[in-house]
Amino acid sequence: ILMYLRKAITQDIFGEFYEMPQTVANKWIHVLHPCLNQALAMAGEKPARHAQDLHLAPETGQLFFQDGTERPIQRPKHQEIQATFYSGKKKRHCIKNNVVVNRQAKIILLTPTCEGRKHDKKIADETGLCLPEESSLCQDTGFQGFRLSNVTIIQPKKKPRGKELTPAEKESNRQISRLRIRVEHAIGGAKRYRIVKDQLRIRKDDFRDRVMETCCGLHNFRLNFRPWHYNIDFAKS
């Protein structure tokens, strides 16, 4: 199952590799996949799926990151549905999730999968995210206007229409980008598995949602053995 997630292989090739018909290979993929998710949950590496399931230590000064990520899908056949899944930002039909990442670049929250047309901020508004008081949340300009009570928001300054940013504002944006790169690395870590990077054609039940959950959990699990270290931190920014 890990090989199937990591490589862009079809079920025909998967079945040939294990000397079984394609239909049997398909069956075993859907039988074993929940077992993998359960193992990640037992290891404490599976991200929370809803804000109320996110249990964080009530410590001050914690740093979190928030961002959205899209995954391409086949163009739906019905024209009405096409508009729902079409992302003007990516210029393609896709599905998307928001993720919340901690200081160690572990994905601690993965929102339910939704249609690609939905804006990142709207997803965040509906998530009901609650972070410890006096913590900080770093996000990009796609979350403009999103605020949390007693949480410091770290966000780049948008260039005013018809004007330019000052040198000090540009330098501040660069520092925030250096800090926010962790969430991009975390998303990239999950998308090492091509099943959530390439176009996914499987539509069975909620497989598209569960497979993203799996890949985020595998990214978290991998960081236990190969932790990432960053030279810049909130105190230095």
C-alpha positions as CSV (number, residue, x, y, z in Angstrom):
1,I,0.0,0.0,0.0
2,L,2.9,2.4,0.7
3,M,4.4,1.7,-2.7
4,Y,1.0,2.4,-4.3
5,L,0.8,5.8,-2.4
6,R,4.3,6.8,-3.3
7,K,4.5,5.8,-6.9
8,A,2.2,6.9,-9.7
9,I,1.2,3.3,-10.6
10,T,-2.1,1.9,-11.8
11,Q,-3.9,-0.9,-10.2
12,D,-3.0,-3.1,-13.2
13,I,0.7,-2.6,-12.5
14,F,0.1,-3.1,-8.8
15,G,-1.7,-6.3,-9.5
16,E,1.0,-7.5,-11.9
17,F,3.7,-6.8,-9.3
18,Y,1.9,-8.9,-6.7
19,E,0.6,-11.5,-9.2
20,M,-3.1,-10.9,-8.7
21,P,-5.9,-9.6,-11.0
22,Q,-6.6,-5.9,-11.1
23,T,-9.9,-6.3,-9.3
24,V,-8.3,-8.2,-6.4
25,A,-5.6,-5.5,-6.2
26,N,-8.3,-2.8,-6.0
27,K,-10.0,-4.8,-3.2
28,W,-6.8,-5.1,-1.2
29,I,-5.9,-1.4,-1.5
30,H,-9.3,-0.5,0.0
31,V,-9.0,-3.2,2.7
32,L,-5.5,-2.3,3.8
33,H,-5.8,1.5,3.6
34,P,-8.0,1.9,6.7
35,C,-5.5,-0.3,8.6
36,L,-2.7,2.1,7.7
37,N,-4.7,5.1,8.9
38,Q,-5.5,3.3,12.1
39,A,-1.9,2.5,12.7
40,L,-1.0,6.2,12.2
41,A,-3.7,7.2,14.6
42,M,-2.4,4.8,17.3
43,A,1.1,6.2,16.8
44,G,-0.3,9.7,17.4
45,E,0.8,10.9,13.9
46,K,-2.6,11.3,12.2
47,P,-3.7,15.0,12.0
48,A,-6.9,16.1,13.7
49,R,-9.7,16.4,11.2
50,H,-11.8,18.9,13.1
51,A,-10.8,21.8,15.3
52,Q,-12.6,20.4,18.3
53,D,-10.4,17.3,18.1
54,L,-7.2,19.4,18.2
55,H,-5.8,19.2,21.7
56,L,-2.9,21.6,22.3
57,A,-0.9,22.3,25.4
58,P,-2.0,25.6,27.0
59,E,1.5,27.2,26.7
60,T,2.1,30.8,25.7
61,G,4.5,31.7,22.8
62,Q,3.6,28.8,20.6
63,L,3.9,29.2,16.8
64,F,1.6,27.8,14.2
65,F,1.2,28.1,10.4
66,Q,-1.9,27.9,8.2
67,D,-2.2,27.4,4.5
68,G,-4.4,25.8,1.8
69,T,-3.4,23.1,-0.7
70,E,-5.1,21.9,-3.9
71,R,-5.1,18.5,-5.6
72,P,-6.0,18.0,-9.2
73,I,-9.0,15.8,-10.2
74,Q,-10.6,14.8,-13.5
75,R,-13.0,17.4,-14.9
76,P,-16.5,16.5,-13.8
77,K,-19.0,15.5,-16.6
78,H,-21.8,17.8,-15.4
79,Q,-21.3,21.5,-16.3
80,E,-22.8,22.7,-13.0
81,I,-20.4,20.6,-11.0
82,Q,-17.5,21.7,-13.1
83,A,-17.9,25.3,-11.9
84,T,-17.9,24.2,-8.3
85,F,-14.5,22.3,-8.6
86,Y,-12.8,24.8,-10.9
87,S,-10.0,26.8,-9.2
88,G,-9.4,30.2,-10.8
89,K,-6.1,30.3,-9.0
90,K,-4.8,27.0,-10.3
91,K,-6.7,27.2,-13.6
92,R,-7.9,23.6,-13.2
93,H,-10.5,21.4,-11.5
94,C,-9.3,20.4,-8.1
95,I,-10.2,19.6,-4.5
96,K,-8.6,21.3,-1.5
97,N,-7.9,21.3,2.2
98,N,-6.5,23.7,4.7
99,V,-3.7,22.5,7.0
100,V,-2.4,23.9,10.3
101,V,1.3,23.1,11.0
102,N,3.3,23.5,14.3
103,R,6.8,24.8,14.8
104,Q,8.3,21.4,14.0
105,A,6.6,21.4,10.6
106,K,4.2,18.6,11.7
107,I,0.7,18.8,10.3
108,I,-1.6,18.9,13.3
109,L,-4.9,19.7,11.6
110,L,-6.3,18.8,8.2
111,T,-9.7,20.2,7.3
112,P,-12.2,18.0,5.4
113,T,-11.8,17.9,1.7
114,C,-13.9,20.4,-0.2
115,E,-14.4,21.7,-3.8
116,G,-11.6,23.7,-5.4
117,R,-13.6,26.9,-5.9
118,K,-13.9,27.5,-2.1
119,H,-11.6,30.2,-0.8
120,D,-8.9,29.5,1.8
121,K,-10.3,32.1,4.2
122,K,-13.8,30.7,3.9
123,I,-12.6,27.3,4.8
124,A,-10.7,28.8,7.8
125,D,-13.8,30.6,8.9
126,E,-15.9,27.4,8.9
127,T,-13.2,25.4,10.7
128,G,-13.7,26.9,14.1
129,L,-9.9,26.9,14.8
130,C,-9.0,27.7,18.4
131,L,-5.4,28.1,19.4
132,P,-3.8,28.7,22.9
133,E,-3.8,32.3,24.1
134,E,-0.7,34.4,23.3
135,S,0.3,32.1,20.6
136,S,1.1,33.2,17.0
137,L,-0.4,32.1,13.7
138,C,1.6,32.7,10.5
139,Q,-0.5,32.8,7.2
140,D,-0.3,34.2,3.7
141,T,-2.4,37.0,2.2
142,G,-5.0,34.5,1.1
143,F,-6.3,34.6,4.6
144,Q,-6.7,38.4,4.7
145,G,-9.1,39.4,7.4
146,F,-8.9,36.0,9.3
147,R,-8.4,36.7,13.0
148,L,-8.4,34.6,16.2
149,S,-9.0,35.9,19.7
150,N,-5.8,36.5,21.8
151,V,-3.6,35.2,18.9
152,T,-1.0,37.2,17.1
153,I,-1.4,37.0,13.3
154,I,1.8,37.1,11.3
155,Q,1.0,37.9,7.7
156,P,2.8,39.7,4.8
157,K,1.6,43.2,3.8
158,K,-0.2,43.3,0.5
159,K,1.0,45.8,-2.0
160,P,-1.4,48.7,-2.2
161,R,-3.1,49.2,-5.6
162,G,-1.1,51.7,-7.7
163,K,1.6,52.0,-5.0
164,E,4.7,50.2,-3.9
165,L,5.8,48.8,-0.6
166,T,8.5,50.6,1.3
167,P,11.9,48.9,1.7
168,A,11.1,48.2,5.4
169,E,7.8,46.5,4.4
170,K,9.6,44.4,1.7
171,E,12.2,43.3,4.2
172,S,9.4,42.4,6.7
173,N,7.7,40.3,4.1
174,R,10.9,38.5,3.3
175,Q,11.4,37.6,7.0
176,I,7.8,36.4,7.2
177,S,8.3,34.3,4.0
178,R,11.4,32.7,5.6
179,L,9.4,31.9,8.6
180,R,6.3,30.6,6.7
181,I,8.4,28.3,4.5
182,R,7.7,25.5,7.1
183,V,4.1,25.1,6.1
184,E,5.2,24.9,2.4
185,H,7.7,22.2,3.4
186,A,5.1,20.3,5.3
187,I,2.7,20.3,2.4
188,G,5.5,19.2,0.1
189,G,6.4,16.5,2.6
190,A,2.8,15.1,2.3
191,K,2.9,15.4,-1.5
192,R,6.0,13.2,-1.8
193,Y,3.3,10.6,-2.2
194,R,2.2,11.1,-5.8
195,I,-1.3,9.9,-5.1
196,V,-2.0,13.4,-3.6
197,K,0.2,15.2,-6.1
198,D,-1.0,13.8,-9.4
199,Q,-4.5,13.6,-10.7
200,L,-6.5,11.0,-8.7
201,R,-9.2,9.1,-10.6
202,I,-10.5,7.0,-7.8
203,R,-13.9,8.2,-6.6
204,K,-14.9,5.4,-4.2
205,D,-16.6,6.7,-1.1
206,D,-14.4,9.3,0.6
207,F,-11.1,7.8,-0.6
208,R,-9.8,11.2,-1.8
209,D,-10.2,12.6,1.7
210,R,-8.8,9.6,3.5
211,V,-5.7,9.3,1.3
212,M,-4.7,12.9,2.1
213,E,-5.1,12.1,5.8
214,T,-2.8,9.1,5.3
215,C,-0.1,11.1,3.5
216,C,-0.1,13.8,6.1
217,G,0.2,11.2,8.8
218,L,3.1,9.5,7.0
219,H,4.8,12.9,6.7
220,N,4.5,13.4,10.5
221,F,5.8,9.9,11.2
222,R,8.8,10.5,9.0
223,L,9.8,13.6,10.9
224,N,10.3,11.5,14.0
225,F,13.4,10.0,12.4
226,R,14.5,12.9,10.2
227,P,13.5,16.1,12.0
228,W,13.8,19.4,10.2
229,H,15.8,22.2,11.7
230,Y,15.4,25.9,10.7
231,N,17.8,28.7,11.3
232,I,15.1,31.4,11.7
233,D,12.5,31.4,14.4
234,F,9.7,33.7,15.6
235,A,12.0,35.3,18.2
236,K,14.5,36.2,15.5
237,S,12.0,37.4,13.0
